[in-house]
Amino acid sequence: VKSYVRGKSSIYVFNMEEAKDIKTGKDFDYKNVTNYKDITIKQVPMLIHVENKKIDHVYYKASDIKKALE
């Protein structure tokens, strides 16, 4: 992931060990999110695809994330 995101300004990475203002838990609603602070991280790894300022798709499995990044 690090090598893929290097040099791409439209990709943001959160280190969950350092993130203090990121919510975690099982309850989430991605359809109405307009601010990254409103996102609840369900699990790690997780990839969130945003298009037109709305969450388009959420990937949870590492194999799905890898395919999405290829």
PyMOL CGO cylinders between C-alpha atoms (Angstrom):
from pymol import cmd
from pymol.cgo import CYLINDER

trace = [
    CYLINDER, 0.00, 0.00, 0.00, 2.79, 2.43, 0.90, 0.3, 1, 1, 1, 1, 1, 1,
    CYLINDER, 2.79, 2.43, 0.90, 4.44, 2.04, -2.51, 0.3, 1, 1, 1, 1, 1, 1,
    CYLINDER, 4.44, 2.04, -2.51, 1.09, 2.52, -4.27, 0.3, 1, 1, 1, 1, 1, 1,
    CYLINDER, 1.09, 2.52, -4.27, 0.10, 5.68, -2.44, 0.3, 1, 1, 1, 1, 1, 1,
    CYLINDER, 0.10, 5.68, -2.44, 3.51, 7.34, -2.62, 0.3, 1, 1, 1, 1, 1, 1,
    CYLINDER, 3.51, 7.34, -2.62, 3.18, 10.44, -4.81, 0.3, 1, 1, 1, 1, 1, 1,
    CYLINDER, 3.18, 10.44, -4.81, -0.62, 10.28, -5.15, 0.3, 1, 1, 1, 1, 1, 1,
    CYLINDER, -0.62, 10.28, -5.15, -2.31, 13.29, -3.58, 0.3, 1, 1, 1, 1, 1, 1,
    CYLINDER, -2.31, 13.29, -3.58, -5.81, 11.83, -3.71, 0.3, 1, 1, 1, 1, 1, 1,
    CYLINDER, -5.81, 11.83, -3.71, -5.09, 8.94, -1.34, 0.3, 1, 1, 1, 1, 1, 1,
    CYLINDER, -5.09, 8.94, -1.34, -5.04, 9.34, 2.43, 0.3, 1, 1, 1, 1, 1, 1,
    CYLINDER, -5.04, 9.34, 2.43, -3.66, 6.80, 4.88, 0.3, 1, 1, 1, 1, 1, 1,
    CYLINDER, -3.66, 6.80, 4.88, -4.49, 6.65, 8.57, 0.3, 1, 1, 1, 1, 1, 1,
    CYLINDER, -4.49, 6.65, 8.57, -2.22, 4.87, 11.01, 0.3, 1, 1, 1, 1, 1, 1,
    CYLINDER, -2.22, 4.87, 11.01, -4.71, 3.52, 13.52, 0.3, 1, 1, 1, 1, 1, 1,
    CYLINDER, -4.71, 3.52, 13.52, -2.03, 3.30, 16.21, 0.3, 1, 1, 1, 1, 1, 1,
    CYLINDER, -2.03, 3.30, 16.21, -1.57, 7.07, 16.02, 0.3, 1, 1, 1, 1, 1, 1,
    CYLINDER, -1.57, 7.07, 16.02, -5.10, 8.21, 15.11, 0.3, 1, 1, 1, 1, 1, 1,
    CYLINDER, -5.10, 8.21, 15.11, -6.77, 9.68, 18.16, 0.3, 1, 1, 1, 1, 1, 1,
    CYLINDER, -6.77, 9.68, 18.16, -9.85, 11.27, 16.59, 0.3, 1, 1, 1, 1, 1, 1,
    CYLINDER, -9.85, 11.27, 16.59, -10.90, 8.32, 14.38, 0.3, 1, 1, 1, 1, 1, 1,
    CYLINDER, -10.90, 8.32, 14.38, -13.97, 6.42, 15.58, 0.3, 1, 1, 1, 1, 1, 1,
    CYLINDER, -13.97, 6.42, 15.58, -13.91, 2.63, 15.67, 0.3, 1, 1, 1, 1, 1, 1,
    CYLINDER, -13.91, 2.63, 15.67, -16.71, 0.14, 16.12, 0.3, 1, 1, 1, 1, 1, 1,
    CYLINDER, -16.71, 0.14, 16.12, -19.23, -2.05, 14.34, 0.3, 1, 1, 1, 1, 1, 1,
    CYLINDER, -19.23, -2.05, 14.34, -21.96, 0.56, 13.77, 0.3, 1, 1, 1, 1, 1, 1,
    CYLINDER, -21.96, 0.56, 13.77, -21.44, 2.63, 10.66, 0.3, 1, 1, 1, 1, 1, 1,
    CYLINDER, -21.44, 2.63, 10.66, -23.38, 4.57, 8.03, 0.3, 1, 1, 1, 1, 1, 1,
    CYLINDER, -23.38, 4.57, 8.03, -21.25, 5.56, 5.07, 0.3, 1, 1, 1, 1, 1, 1,
    CYLINDER, -21.25, 5.56, 5.07, -24.04, 6.91, 2.88, 0.3, 1, 1, 1, 1, 1, 1,
    CYLINDER, -24.04, 6.91, 2.88, -24.33, 10.23, 4.73, 0.3, 1, 1, 1, 1, 1, 1,
    CYLINDER, -24.33, 10.23, 4.73, -20.66, 10.87, 5.57, 0.3, 1, 1, 1, 1, 1, 1,
    CYLINDER, -20.66, 10.87, 5.57, -19.33, 14.27, 4.49, 0.3, 1, 1, 1, 1, 1, 1,
    CYLINDER, -19.33, 14.27, 4.49, -16.32, 14.52, 6.80, 0.3, 1, 1, 1, 1, 1, 1,
    CYLINDER, -16.32, 14.52, 6.80, -13.63, 11.92, 7.43, 0.3, 1, 1, 1, 1, 1, 1,
    CYLINDER, -13.63, 11.92, 7.43, -14.13, 12.38, 11.19, 0.3, 1, 1, 1, 1, 1, 1,
    CYLINDER, -14.13, 12.38, 11.19, -17.65, 10.93, 10.75, 0.3, 1, 1, 1, 1, 1, 1,
    CYLINDER, -17.65, 10.93, 10.75, -16.28, 7.64, 9.40, 0.3, 1, 1, 1, 1, 1, 1,
    CYLINDER, -16.28, 7.64, 9.40, -16.29, 4.69, 11.77, 0.3, 1, 1, 1, 1, 1, 1,
    CYLINDER, -16.29, 4.69, 11.77, -13.48, 2.24, 11.09, 0.3, 1, 1, 1, 1, 1, 1,
    CYLINDER, -13.48, 2.24, 11.09, -14.98, -1.22, 11.26, 0.3, 1, 1, 1, 1, 1, 1,
    CYLINDER, -14.98, -1.22, 11.26, -11.74, -3.15, 10.87, 0.3, 1, 1, 1, 1, 1, 1,
    CYLINDER, -11.74, -3.15, 10.87, -8.15, -2.93, 9.66, 0.3, 1, 1, 1, 1, 1, 1,
    CYLINDER, -8.15, -2.93, 9.66, -7.21, -3.17, 6.84, 0.3, 1, 1, 1, 1, 1, 1,
    CYLINDER, -7.21, -3.17, 6.84, -9.99, -1.21, 5.21, 0.3, 1, 1, 1, 1, 1, 1,
    CYLINDER, -9.99, -1.21, 5.21, -10.09, 0.80, 1.98, 0.3, 1, 1, 1, 1, 1, 1,
    CYLINDER, -10.09, 0.80, 1.98, -12.70, 3.48, 1.39, 0.3, 1, 1, 1, 1, 1, 1,
    CYLINDER, -12.70, 3.48, 1.39, -13.28, 4.63, -2.19, 0.3, 1, 1, 1, 1, 1, 1,
    CYLINDER, -13.28, 4.63, -2.19, -14.65, 8.18, -2.46, 0.3, 1, 1, 1, 1, 1, 1,
    CYLINDER, -14.65, 8.18, -2.46, -16.11, 9.60, -5.65, 0.3, 1, 1, 1, 1, 1, 1,
    CYLINDER, -16.11, 9.60, -5.65, -17.84, 12.96, -6.08, 0.3, 1, 1, 1, 1, 1, 1,
    CYLINDER, -17.84, 12.96, -6.08, -17.32, 13.66, -2.37, 0.3, 1, 1, 1, 1, 1, 1,
    CYLINDER, -17.32, 13.66, -2.37, -19.33, 10.56, -1.37, 0.3, 1, 1, 1, 1, 1, 1,
    CYLINDER, -19.33, 10.56, -1.37, -18.23, 7.13, -0.24, 0.3, 1, 1, 1, 1, 1, 1,
    CYLINDER, -18.23, 7.13, -0.24, -18.69, 4.89, -3.26, 0.3, 1, 1, 1, 1, 1, 1,
    CYLINDER, -18.69, 4.89, -3.26, -17.45, 1.57, -1.90, 0.3, 1, 1, 1, 1, 1, 1,
    CYLINDER, -17.45, 1.57, -1.90, -15.77, 0.10, 1.17, 0.3, 1, 1, 1, 1, 1, 1,
    CYLINDER, -15.77, 0.10, 1.17, -13.35, -2.82, 0.90, 0.3, 1, 1, 1, 1, 1, 1,
    CYLINDER, -13.35, -2.82, 0.90, -12.58, -4.95, 3.97, 0.3, 1, 1, 1, 1, 1, 1,
    CYLINDER, -12.58, -4.95, 3.97, -10.72, -8.06, 2.84, 0.3, 1, 1, 1, 1, 1, 1,
    CYLINDER, -10.72, -8.06, 2.84, -7.01, -7.69, 2.04, 0.3, 1, 1, 1, 1, 1, 1,
    CYLINDER, -7.01, -7.69, 2.04, -7.50, -9.57, -1.25, 0.3, 1, 1, 1, 1, 1, 1,
    CYLINDER, -7.50, -9.57, -1.25, -10.28, -7.16, -2.30, 0.3, 1, 1, 1, 1, 1, 1,
    CYLINDER, -10.28, -7.16, -2.30, -8.16, -4.15, -1.33, 0.3, 1, 1, 1, 1, 1, 1,
    CYLINDER, -8.16, -4.15, -1.33, -5.25, -5.48, -3.38, 0.3, 1, 1, 1, 1, 1, 1,
    CYLINDER, -5.25, -5.48, -3.38, -7.49, -5.93, -6.44, 0.3, 1, 1, 1, 1, 1, 1,
    CYLINDER, -7.49, -5.93, -6.44, -8.90, -2.42, -6.04, 0.3, 1, 1, 1, 1, 1, 1,
    CYLINDER, -8.90, -2.42, -6.04, -5.40, -0.94, -5.94, 0.3, 1, 1, 1, 1, 1, 1,
    CYLINDER, -5.40, -0.94, -5.94, -4.19, -2.79, -9.04, 0.3, 1, 1, 1, 1, 1, 1,
]
cmd.load_cgo(trace, "trace")
